């Protein structure tokens, strides 16, 4: 849901702010700098608010899910140990062992997921950083040559790409936090046994 908000609302806001910034530099009749700044600021505020809400919701879900899982595990152990005659205690211990093994499996899958997420997001983030650097260097080189408008425009493009970098990094961070909370909830379940 949160990545959908970034893709459908925040990224178009950033692109629209970029277009307005470019119009501001190349058109002597239309001055849209304030509107472009407003849209850019809205996208920054929306990313910050989105990250804050996501962290809050994820923390609450992690805590409630852990307690519910721990209660379910204890109920299964109690029911197995109490209601199955003769071998109930052994089956109860087997349930606990199975829960521990499933936790180890979940942690290995979680770590694999985090590594895959790192590899998936590293290339686009590095590409965006290199594009930002190219625009900033081009702006710095062109300005002394006398074309101030083009230099300012390239600098603005670098700034807008920095916002796109922030949006992509935020979504990556949201996925990373979600995976971490899931892993932490499983580990807390182990401690509550």
DAKA-V373711 format. One record per residue. N is the residue number from 1. RES is the residue in three letters. PHI is phi as a letter, one per 30 degrees, with the letter a starting at -180 (* if undefined). PSI is psi as a letter, one per 40 degrees, with the letter a starting at -180 (none if undefined). BURIAL is # if it has 16 or more other C-alpha atoms within 10 Angstrom, else .. Layout:
((N	RES	PHI	PSI	BURIAL) (N	RES	PHI	PSI	BURIAL))
//
This chain:
((1	UNK	*	d	.) (2	UNK	d	d	.) (3	UNK	d	d	#) (4	UNK	d	d	.) (5	UNK	d	d	.) (6	UNK	d	d	#) (7	UNK	d	d	.) (8	UNK	c	d	.) (9	UNK	c	d	.) (10	UNK	d	d	#) (11	UNK	d	d	#) (12	UNK	d	d	.) (13	UNK	d	d	#) (14	UNK	d	d	#) (15	UNK	d	d	#) (16	UNK	d	d	#) (17	UNK	d	d	#) (18	UNK	d	d	#) (19	UNK	d	d	.) (20	UNK	d	d	#) (21	UNK	d	d	#) (22	UNK	d	d	#) (23	UNK	d	d	#) (24	UNK	d	d	#) (25	UNK	d	d	#) (26	UNK	c	e	.) (27	UNK	c	h	.) (28	UNK	d	e	.) (29	UNK	c	d	.) (30	UNK	c	h	.) (31	UNK	c	h	.) (32	UNK	b	f	#) (33	UNK	d	d	#) (34	UNK	d	d	.) (35	UNK	d	d	.) (36	UNK	d	d	#) (37	UNK	d	d	.) (38	UNK	d	d	.) (39	UNK	d	d	#) (40	UNK	d	d	#) (41	UNK	d	d	#) (42	UNK	d	d	#) (43	UNK	d	d	#) (44	UNK	d	d	#) (45	UNK	d	d	.) (46	UNK	d	d	#) (47	UNK	d	d	#) (48	UNK	d	d	.) (49	UNK	d	d	.) (50	UNK	d	d	#) (51	UNK	d	d	#) (52	UNK	d	d	.) (53	UNK	d	d	.) (54	UNK	d	d	#) (55	UNK	d	d	#) (56	UNK	d	d	.) (57	UNK	d	d	.) (58	UNK	d	d	#) (59	UNK	d	d	#) (60	UNK	d	d	.) (61	UNK	d	d	.) (62	UNK	d	d	#) (63	UNK	d	d	.) (64	UNK	d	d	.) (65	UNK	d	d	#) (66	UNK	d	d	#) (67	UNK	d	d	.) (68	UNK	d	d	.) (69	UNK	d	d	#) (70	UNK	d	d	#) (71	UNK	d	d	.) (72	UNK	d	d	.) (73	UNK	d	d	#) (74	UNK	d	d	#) (75	UNK	d	d	.) (76	UNK	d	d	.) (77	UNK	d	d	#) (78	UNK	d	d	.) (79	UNK	d	d	.) (80	UNK	d	d	#) (81	UNK	d	d	#) (82	UNK	d	d	.) (83	UNK	c	e	.) (84	UNK	c	h	.) (85	UNK	d	i	.) (86	UNK	i	c	.) (87	UNK	c	e	.) (88	UNK	d	d	#) (89	UNK	d	d	#) (90	UNK	d	d	.) (91	UNK	d	d	.) (92	UNK	d	d	#) (93	UNK	d	d	.) (94	UNK	d	d	.) (95	UNK	d	d	#) (96	UNK	d	d	#) (97	UNK	d	d	.) (98	UNK	d	d	.) (99	UNK	d	d	#) (100	UNK	d	d	#) (101	UNK	d	d	.) (102	UNK	d	d	.) (103	UNK	d	d	#) (104	UNK	d	d	.) (105	UNK	d	d	.) (106	UNK	d	d	#) (107	UNK	d	d	#) (108	UNK	d	d	.) (109	UNK	d	d	.) (110	UNK	d	d	#) (111	UNK	d	d	.) (112	UNK	d	d	.) (113	UNK	d	d	.) (114	UNK	d	d	#) (115	UNK	d	d	.) (116	UNK	d	d	.) (117	UNK	d	d	#) (118	UNK	d	d	.) (119	UNK	d	d	.) (120	UNK	d	d	.) (121	UNK	d	e	.) (122	UNK	d	d	.) (123	UNK	d	d	.) (124	UNK	d	d	.) (125	UNK	d	d	#) (126	UNK	d	d	.) (127	UNK	d	d	.) (128	UNK	d	d	#) (129	UNK	d	d	.) (130	UNK	d	d	.) (131	UNK	d	d	#) (132	UNK	d	d	#) (133	UNK	d	d	#) (134	UNK	d	d	.) (135	UNK	d	d	#) (136	UNK	d	d	#) (137	UNK	d	d	.) (138	UNK	d	d	#) (139	UNK	d	d	#) (140	UNK	d	d	#) (141	UNK	d	d	.) (142	UNK	d	d	#) (143	UNK	e	d	#) (144	UNK	d	e	.) (145	UNK	d	e	.) (146	UNK	j	e	.) (147	UNK	c	g	.) (148	UNK	d	d	.) (149	UNK	d	d	.) (150	UNK	d	d	#) (151	UNK	d	d	#) (152	UNK	d	d	#) (153	UNK	d	d	#) (154	UNK	d	d	#) (155	UNK	d	d	#) (156	UNK	d	d	#) (157	UNK	d	d	#) (158	UNK	d	d	#) (159	UNK	d	d	#) (160	UNK	d	d	#) (161	UNK	d	d	#) (162	UNK	d	d	#) (163	UNK	d	d	#) (164	UNK	d	d	#) (165	UNK	e	d	#) (166	UNK	d	d	#) (167	UNK	d	d	#) (168	UNK	d	d	#) (169	UNK	d	d	#) (170	UNK	d	d	#) (171	UNK	d	d	#) (172	UNK	d	d	#) (173	UNK	d	d	#) (174	UNK	d	d	#) (175	UNK	d	d	#) (176	UNK	d	d	#) (177	UNK	d	d	#) (178	UNK	d	d	#) (179	UNK	d	d	#) (180	UNK	d	d	#) (181	UNK	d	d	#) (182	UNK	d	d	#) (183	UNK	d	d	#) (184	UNK	d	d	#) (185	UNK	d	d	#) (186	UNK	d	d	#) (187	UNK	d	d	#) (188	UNK	d	d	#) (189	UNK	d	d	#) (190	UNK	d	d	#) (191	UNK	d	d	.) (192	UNK	d	e	.) (193	UNK	d	none	.))
//
